[in-house]
């Protein structure tokens, strides 16, 4: 069942986020990313620094798919999954439910070009990956009844982050979002199968 259409506030937030992403991508392509500042991105998107940091923790984070809002959406979808659903299945379904927000983003070919040309950008977005895994671990702790800091929820969250990251780096944007979905499904199938060759 499709959710309700987003309200005006949500649409405006999505538009601002995409304007910031587009400005960051364009400026990074035109200049060495090291030479681009948050102020440059804000000027290009016509927003304040404060607005920028409402969406992204750094200029590099604007390139990363799982921003703060999408991370929280994923966590909420995971928490709402049926309690008797196996954890890996719940993670997979929650990711699938979060994909429309991911699919709404633009500039995928340019992002791939940037990550290829400037490998150092990949290491600078690790904090966003860690934030995603930490948030998922919080939800999984409650879901599987493990004490905080337990190994199993952390491992599930890290496996999910890795499955997405590997699928994304393997993905060619020309195949569209469905091509990415296929790779994510394959990654989760491999995890569920014990990573058999």
DOLUM-388667 format. One record per residue: x, y, z of N, C-alpha, C, O, CB in turn; residue in one letter. Coordinates in steps of 0.1 Angstrom, whole numbers, plus 2048, in hexadecimal, padded with zeros to 3 digits. Glycine has a CB too. Layout:
// residues N
XYZXYZXYZXYZXYZA ...
***
This chain:
// residues 197
8087F480080080080080980C80081280D8087F780080CX 8068167F780E8227F680A82B8027FF82C80680B8297E9X 81583280781283B81280C84880D80B84A80181F83F81AX 80885181680285D81280C86680B81886580E7FB86581EX 80786E8028108777FB81788180581088580F8098807F0X 82388480482A88D80D82489B80D81F8A080383988E80AX 8238A181981E8AE81B8278B98158328B681181B8B1829X 8238C581582B8D08108388D18178428D38108238DE811X 8388D08248458D182C84F8C782885B8CA8268428D083BX 84A8BA8268538AF8228588B18148648AF81184C8A2823X 84F8B680B8548B97FE85E8C47FD8688C37F68488BD7F5X 85C8CE8058668D98058738D480B87E8D88068618E580EX 8738CC81587F8C681A8878BE8108938BF80E87D8BE827X 87F8B68098858AD7FE88B8B67F38968B37EE87A8A47F8X 8848C17EF8898CA7E58968D07EA8A08D27E287F8D47E1X 8968D57F68A38DB7FB8AE8D17FC8B98D57F88A08E180AX 8AB8C58008B68BB8018BC8B87F38C88B77F18B08AE807X 8B38B77E98B78B57DC8BF8C07D68C88BF7CE8AB8B17D3X 8BA8CC7D98C28D87D48D08D97DA8D98DC7D28BA8E57D8X 8D18D57E68DF8D57EC8E78CA7E68F38CC7E38DD8D37FCX 8E18BE7E48E88B37DE8ED8B77D08F98B67CC8E08A77DDX 8E48BD7C88E78C17BA8F28CB7BA8FB8CA7B28DB8C67B3X 8F28D57C38FC8DF7C49098D97C79148DC7C18F88EA7CEX 90A8D07D19168CA7D591C8C27CA9288C37C79148C17E2X 9148BA7C39198B17B991E8BA7AD9298B77A890D8A87B3X 9178C47A991C8CD79E9298D47A29328D479A9118D779BX 92A8D97AE9368E07B29428D67B394D8DA7B09348E77BFX 93F8CA7B894A8C07BA94F8BC7AC95B8BA7AA9458B47C1X 9468BC7A294A8B87959528C378E95B8C178693E8B478CX 94E8D07919558DB78B9628DE79196B8E478A94B8E778BX 9648DB79E9708DF7A59758D27AC96D8C87AE96D8EB7AFX 9818D37B19868C87BA97D8C97C697B8D47CC9958CA7BEX 9778BD7CB96F8BE7D79758C47E396E8CB7EB96B8B07DBX 9828C37E49898CA7F09888D97EF9888E07FA9988C67F0X 9858DE7E39848ED7E29768F27E49748FE7E59898F17D4X 96D8E97E595E8ED7E695B8EE7F595F8E57FD9558E37DFX 9558F97F99518FB8079428F980993B8F980095690880DX 93E8F78169308F781992990481591E90481092D8F4828X 93090F81792B91C81392991D80491F9227FF935927817X 9329177FC9309177ED92390F7EA91B9147E193C9107E6X 9219047F09158FC7EE9089037F28FE9037EA9158EE7F5X 90990A7FD8FD9128028FA91D7F88EF9207F5900917810X 9059247F490292F7EA8FC92A7DD8F39307D89109367E7X 90191F7D88FB9197CC8ED9157CE8E59167C490490D7C7X 8E99107D98DC90B7DC8D39167E28C79147E48DC8FF7E5X 8D99217E58D292C7EB8CB9297F88BF92C7FA8C79317E1X 8D39238018CE92080E8D99248188E59278148CB911810X 8D69248258DF92882F8E891C8348E49108318D892E83CX 8F391F83A8FB9148408F390B84A8F48FF84A908919847X 8EB9128528E390B85C8DA9018558D88F68598DA915864X 8D490584A8CB8FC8428D38F083D8CE8E583E8C4904836X 8DF8F38388E78E88338E98DE83E8E78D283B8F58ED82EX 8ED8E284A8F08D98548E48D285A8E58C98628F88E085FX 8D88D78578CC8D085A8CA8C38528C38BA8568BF8D9858X 8D18C28478D08B783E8DC8AE83E8DB8A283D8CD8BC830X 8E88B483E8F58AD83C8FF8B18478FF8BD84B8FA8AF82EX 9078A884B9118AB85591E8B084F9268B685791489F85EX 9208AE84292C8B383C9298B582D91E8B08289388AA83EX 9328BB82692F8BD8179308B08109288AE80793A8C7811X 9388A781493989980E92C891810928889808945892813X 92689481C91A88C81F90E88F81590588681491588F82DX 90F89A80E90589D8049058937F88FC8927F19068AB7FFX 91188C7F79128827EC90D8757F190A86C7E89208817E8X 90C8727FE9088658038F98638028F286C80690E863811X 8F58577FE8E78557FC8DF8558098D485B80A8E58487F6X 8E484F8148DD84D8208DF8598298E78588338E0840827X 8D88648278DA87082F8D286E83C8CC86483E8D587D827X 8D18798448CB8788518BD8748518B886B8588CD885859X 8B587A8488A78778478A486984289B8628478A088183DX 8AC8658388AA8578328AE84D83D8A884283D8B2856825X 8B884F8448BC84684F8B18458598AE83985D8C984B856X 8AB85085D8A084F86789484886188D84186889C85D86CX 89184B85488684484E88883584E87F82D85188484983FX 89483084A89782284A89581C85888F81285A8A6820846X 89A82386389881E87188A81D87588681487B8A082887AX 88282787187382787486C81B86D86481487386D834870X 87081986086A80E85986E80185F8667F886086E80F84AX 87A80086387F7F38698777F18768737E587988E7F486CX 8767FB87F86F7F988B8607F588985A7EF89286F807893X 85B7F987E84C7F687B84A7E887583F7E4873847801872X 8557E18728537D486B84D7CA87684F7CC8828617CF866X 8467C08718407B687A84A7B08848557AD87F8387AB872X 8477AF8918517AA89A85579C89886079889D84B7AC8A8X 84D79489185078688F85878488285C77987F84477D88FX 85B78F87B86378E86F87178C87287779387B86179B866X 87878386B88778186E88E78E86C88B79686388D776865X 89879187489F79E8748A57A18668A37AD8618AA79E87EX 8AB79885F8B179B8528A679E8488A77A783F8B978F84DX 89A79784988F79A8408897A88438867AF83A88478F842X 8887AB8508837B885488C7C384E8877CD8498827B9863X 8997C284F8A27CB84A8A17CD83B8A17D88368B17C884DX 89F7C283489E7C28268917C98228917D181889E7B4820X 8867C68288797CC8258797DB8288747E382186E7C582CX 8807DF8348807ED8388897F582D88580082A8867EE846X 8937EF82989B7F581E8937F781289480280B8A87ED81BX 88C7ED80E8837EE8028797F98038768007FA87C7E07FFX 8737FB80F86A80581287081381286981D80F86380381FX 87D81481488482081588982580788D83080589082081EX 88981B7FD88F81E7F08888297E988F8307E188E8127E8X 87B82C7EA8758377E287C8457E687E84D7DD8668397E5X 8808477F28878537F68958537F089A85E7EC888854805X 89B8487EF8A88477E98A78497DA8AF8507D48AE8397EBX 89C8437D489A8447C58978527C189A8567B588F83B7C1X 89285A7CA88E8687C689A8717C589987C7BF88586E7D1X 8A686C7C98B28747C88B78747B98B386B7B28BD86E7D1X 8BF87E7B68C387F7A88D38807A88D98807B38BD88C7A2X 8D888079C8E788279B8EF87679D8FB8777A18EB88D7A4X 8E986A79B8F185E79E8FD85C79590885879A8E885279CX 8FC85F78890885D77F91386778391F863783904860771X 90F87378791987C78C92087879992C87A79A91388A78DX 9188727A291E86D7AE9288627AC9338627B19138687B8X 9248597A392D84E7A093A85379A94584F79D927844796X 93985D79194586478B94D86A79695A86879594086E781X 94787179F94F8777AA95686D7B396286E7B69468807B3X 94F8627B79558587BF9618517B896A84D7BE94B84E7C3X 95F8507AA96A84A7A39768537A198284F7A2965846795X 9748607A097E86A79E98586E7AB9918717AB979876797X 97E86D7B69838727C39808677CD9778687D597D87F7C7X 98885C7CE9868517D79858567E697F8507EE9918477D5X 98C8617E998C8667F697E86A7FB97B86A8079958727F8X 97586D7F29678707F69608647FC95886580595F8747E9X 9648587F895E84C7FE96184B80D95884781596383F7F7X 96D84E81197184C81F96A85782796885583398084D821X 96786382196186E82995286C82C94D87383496387A821X 94C86282593E86082893C85483193184F83493685D81BX 94784E83794584384093E84684C93783D85295383E844X 93E85385193785685C92885585A92085286393A865861X 92385884E91585684B91184784B90684485091285C83DX 91A83F84691783084791782C85590E82485992282883FX 92083185D92082D86B91483287390E82A87B92D833872X 90F83E86F9038438758F783A8728EF83787A900851871X 8F68368658EC82D8618EC8208698E281B86E8EC82A852X 8F881A86A8F980D8718F680F8808F0806886907808870X 8FA81A8868F781C8948E881D8978E38188A08FE829899X 8E282488E8D382688F8CC81988E8C28168958CD831885X 8D08118848CA8048828CC7FB88E8C47F38928CF7FD875X 8D87FC8938DC7F389F8D27F78AB8CE7EE8B28EA7F68A3X 8CF8038AD8C68078B78B88018B68B37FC8BF8C48178B7X 8B38018A98A67FA8A78A77EB8A889E7E58AE8A17FE899X 8B27E58A38B37D78A48B57D28B28B17C78B68BF7D289BX 8BC7DA8BB8BD7D68C98AF7D38CF8AD7C98D68C47E18D1X 8A67DC8CC8987DB8D18917CF8CB88A7C78D18907E88CFX 8947CE8BE88C7C48B68907B68BA8877AD8BB88F7C68A7X 89D7B38BC8A17A58BF8A37A38CE8A77988D28AE7A28B7X 8A17AD8D68A27AB8E48B07A98E98B27A38F389A7A08E8X 8BA7AF8E28C77AE8E78CB7BA8F08C57C58EE8D17AE8DBX 8D47B88F98D87C49018DF7CE8F88E57CA8EE8E17BF90DX 8DF7DA8FC8E67E48F48F57E18F38FB7DD8FD8E47F38FBX 8FA7E28E79087DF8E490A7D08E19157CC8DF9107E28F0X 8FF7C98DF9007BB8DB9067B98CD9057C18C58F37B48DCX 90D7AE8CB9137AB8BF9097A98B390B7AF8A991C79E8C0X 8FF7A18B58F679E8AA8EF7AA8A48F07AB8978EB7948AFX 8E97B38AB8E37BF8A48EE7C789D8EB7CC8928DC7C88AEX 8FA7C88A29047D089C9087C988F90A7D08849107D28A5X 9097BC88F90D7B48839027B68789057B786D90F7A6887X 8F57B587C8EA7B68738EB7C486C8EA7C58608DD7B4879X 8ED7CE8748ED7DC86F8F97DE8668F87E485B8ED7E687BX 9047D986A9107DA86190F7D38549137D784A91D7D5869X 9097C78559077BF8498FD7C683F8FF7C68339017B184CX 8F37CD8458EA7D483D8F17E08368EF7E282A8DE7D9845X 8F97E883E9007F383890A7EE82D90B7F58239087FA843X 9107E383091A7DD8269127D98199177DB80E9227D282CX 9077D281B8FF7CD80F8FB7D98078FC7D87FA8F27C6814X 8F67E480D8F37F08058FF7F67FE8FE7F97F28EC7FA80EX 90A7F88069167FE80091B7F67F491F7FC7EA9207FF80BX 91C7E97F69227E17EB9187E17DF91D7E27D39247D27F0X 90B7E07E19017E17D69037EE7CF9027EF7C38F37DF7DBX 9047F97D79058067D19128087C991180E7BE9048117DCX 91D8037CE9298057C692A7FC7BA9327FE7B19358027CFX 9227F17BA9217E87AE9187ED7A49197EB79891D7DA7B3X 90E7F57A99037FA7A090880379691080C7988F88017A9X 90280278A90480C77F8F781477E8ED80E77B908806771X 8F78217808EB8297808E28287748D682A7748EE837782X 8E98247698E182275C8D681875D8CD8187568EB81F751X 8D880E7678CE8047698C28097718B88027738D47F8770X 8C38157768B781B77D8B781578B8BE80D78F8AA818776X 8AD81A7938AB8167A18A88077A28AB8017AC8A181F7A7X 8A180279789E7F47988AB7EB7978AB7E179D8957F078CX 8B57F07908C17E978F8C87E879D8CE7DE7A18CB7EF785X 8C67F37A58CC7F47B28C47EA7BB8CA7E37C38CC8027B8X 8B77EA7BA8AE7E17C28B27D37BF8B37CB7C989F7E37BEX 8B57CF7B38B97C17B08C67BE7B78C77B37BD8BB7BF7A1X 8D07C77B78DD7C47BE8DB7C37CD8E17BB7D38E77D07BAX 8D27CC7D28D07CB7E18C97BE7E48CD7B87EE8C77D77E5X 8C07BA7DC8B97AD7DF8C37A17DE8C37987E68AE7AA7D4X 8CC7A27D48D77987D38E07987DF8E478D7E48DF79A7C6X 8E37A47E48EC7A57F08E579F7FC8EC7978038F07B37F2X 8D97A17FE8D279C8098D078D8088D07858128C47A380BX 8CD7887FB8CC77A7F98D97737FD8D97688038C97777EAX 8E57797FA8F27737FD8F477380C8F97698128FD77B7F6X 8F077E8138F177E8218E87738288EC76C8318ED78C827X 8DC7728238D37688298D875A8268D575182E8C576A823X 8DF75881B8E474B8178F174881E8F873E81B8E574A808X 8F675082690374E82D90F75182591A74C827904740831X 90D75A81A91875E81291F75280A92B75280892376681AX 91774980791C73D7FF9207437F191A74C7EC9117327FDX 92B73E7EC9307437DF92773F7D39297427C893E73D7DBX 
***
